[in-house]
Amino acid sequence: MATPILRGARELLKLVDFTPVPRRHRFKKKWATTEPKFPASRLALQNFDMTYSVQFGDLWPSIRVSLLSEQKYGALVNNFAAWDNVSAKLKRLSAKDFVNEAISQWKLEPESGHSATPSPGFSPNLRCFTFSKGDVSRFPPARLGSLGVMDYYLMDAASLLPVLALGLHPGDTVLDLCAAPGGKTLALLQTGCCRNLAANDLSTSRTGRLQKVLYSYVPQEIREGNQVRITSWDGRKWGEVEGDTYDRVLVDVPCTTDRHSLHEEENNIFQRSRKKERQMLPMLQVQLLAAGLLATKPGGHVVYSTCSLSHLQNEYVVQGTIELLANQYSIKVQVEDLSYFRKVFMDTFYFFSSCQVGELVVPNLLANFGPMYFCKMRRLT
Ligand SMILES: C[S@@+](CC[C@H](N)C(=O)[O-])C[C@H]1O[C@@H](n2cnc3c(N)ncnc32)[C@H](O)[C@@H]1O
């Protein structure tokens, strides 16, 4: 018999069909062996053109050209290295710590209408350098520092926003449900707030990559103490295994990884052989978010995130899951307002201003980060 999560997710699936039929495949094929290859990245672009031109209207051409262009990176300073020297080195490249610049700016502008959020409740101690809007300089590769760990981690700077939004406090128990290859896990550890951190990913090869990241960036005593636990379980079952346990949960789900899907053939979710998997994504996302919420203590917080522009994988999943938890488990979940992120980080990112719930960073040629969708929820009961 289907579980409640499965039934709710099926309802959501009725709304979804991601698969446009490529023009040249509309006719019955005679000679499968001579059939020209249709690259998955082209299928991805066709799909995005169909769905995102409707979703974003006039904004789509500029997002499209940005997605097809080189992305920008941020350098997350490793607090376990000599972070002050590393920051000084990054400043000499004319990069800026976008997190702390934005927070200082925020504090300088008390009159600018953010009285509803007196101070942004960000996870602390995160330092991430980016080049200014319009500056397409690149960071040199990270190097091993004097303390035996790497000095910074290069990542899409927008990937830091879900971690900032989680609002960690010292002593929190934290779950990173879909953690590999580990950029956000590393950021969670940088906050210095995790009493313990469970980092999980279904894929054993990807948890191997996560282990390597932690090995290169985090000192042995933290990796091997009680503080970090790495597992390779199916995250959908987490609510049953460790319900009502965590203060903060990050649910950074598998998605259509829009930028990757336009550039790489390998492991591309738009490969024809992965059609079923692609169609099932929103269902998997609902199940993972539901499991993350069930694993959270009442009163605790969850951030759901994707690197897709698709409303079906973003706000529909959030709204569908909240409804599902209310109907099937009588659990109340409230979406938290993150609209102040748009104001605080407007010098670094472009945000889409019309999400029904959550925030979405859209790629732009002047600030080619994202896409990154994130939504914060509080489990009330
Ligand atoms: C977007 S990636 C996570 C990226 C990661 N949070 C980071 O910042 O580096 C999504 C991950 O979900 C994992 N995944 C897929 N299905 C899963 C499941 N049922 N349970 C747990 N993890 C799953 C994939 O292996 C993939 O590594």
The ligand as an SDF file (V2000), in Angstrom:
LIG
                    3D

 27 29  0  0  0  0  0  0  0  0999 V2000
   21.9490   18.7980   -5.2910 C   0  0  0  0  0  0  0  0  0  0  0  0
   22.8500   17.4280   -4.8040 S   0  0  0  0  0  0  0  0  0  0  0  0
   23.4150   17.8770   -3.2170 C   0  0  0  0  0  0  0  0  0  0  0  0
   24.5460   18.8810   -3.2410 C   0  0  0  0  0  0  0  0  0  0  0  0
   25.1560   19.0980   -1.8810 C   0  0  0  0  0  0  0  0  0  0  0  0
   24.1870   19.5280   -0.9010 N   0  0  0  0  0  0  0  0  0  0  0  0
   26.2650   20.1320   -1.9340 C   0  0  0  0  0  0  0  0  0  0  0  0
   26.0570   21.2810   -1.5740 O   0  0  0  0  0  0  0  0  0  0  0  0
   27.3630   19.7720   -2.3660 O   0  0  0  0  0  0  0  0  0  0  0  0
   21.6070   16.2600   -4.4510 C   0  0  0  0  0  0  0  0  0  0  0  0
   22.1360   14.9750   -3.8390 C   0  0  0  0  0  0  0  0  0  0  0  0
   21.0140   14.1690   -3.4580 O   0  0  0  0  0  0  0  0  0  0  0  0
   21.4350   12.8320   -3.4660 C   0  0  0  0  0  0  0  0  0  0  0  0
   20.2390   11.9760   -3.3970 N   0  0  0  0  0  0  0  0  0  0  0  0
   19.4280   11.5530   -4.3910 C   0  0  0  0  0  0  0  0  0  0  0  0
   18.4480   10.7900   -3.9070 N   0  0  0  0  0  0  0  0  0  0  0  0
   18.6190   10.7380   -2.5630 C   0  0  0  0  0  0  0  0  0  0  0  0
   17.9390   10.0800   -1.5090 C   0  0  0  0  0  0  0  0  0  0  0  0
   16.8400    9.3380   -1.7250 N   0  0  0  0  0  0  0  0  0  0  0  0
   18.4180   10.2210   -0.2450 N   0  0  0  0  0  0  0  0  0  0  0  0
   19.5170   10.9680    0.0010 C   0  0  0  0  0  0  0  0  0  0  0  0
   20.2140   11.5880   -0.9750 N   0  0  0  0  0  0  0  0  0  0  0  0
   19.7700   11.4820   -2.2300 C   0  0  0  0  0  0  0  0  0  0  0  0
   22.2460   12.7330   -4.7430 C   0  0  0  0  0  0  0  0  0  0  0  0
   23.1330   11.6360   -4.6870 O   0  0  0  0  0  0  0  0  0  0  0  0
   22.9570   14.0880   -4.7750 C   0  0  0  0  0  0  0  0  0  0  0  0
   24.2610   13.9790   -4.2780 O   0  0  0  0  0  0  0  0  0  0  0  0
  1  2  1  0
  2  3  1  0
  2 10  1  0
  3  4  1  0
  4  5  1  0
  5  6  1  0
  5  7  1  0
  7  8  2  0
  7  9  1  0
 10 11  1  0
 11 12  1  0
 11 26  1  0
 12 13  1  0
 13 14  1  0
 13 24  1  0
 14 15  1  0
 14 23  1  0
 15 16  2  0
 16 17  1  0
 17 18  1  0
 17 23  2  0
 18 19  1  0
 18 20  2  0
 20 21  1  0
 21 22  2  0
 22 23  1  0
 24 25  1  0
 24 26  1  0
 26 27  1  0
M  CHG  2   2   1   9  -1
M  END
$$$$
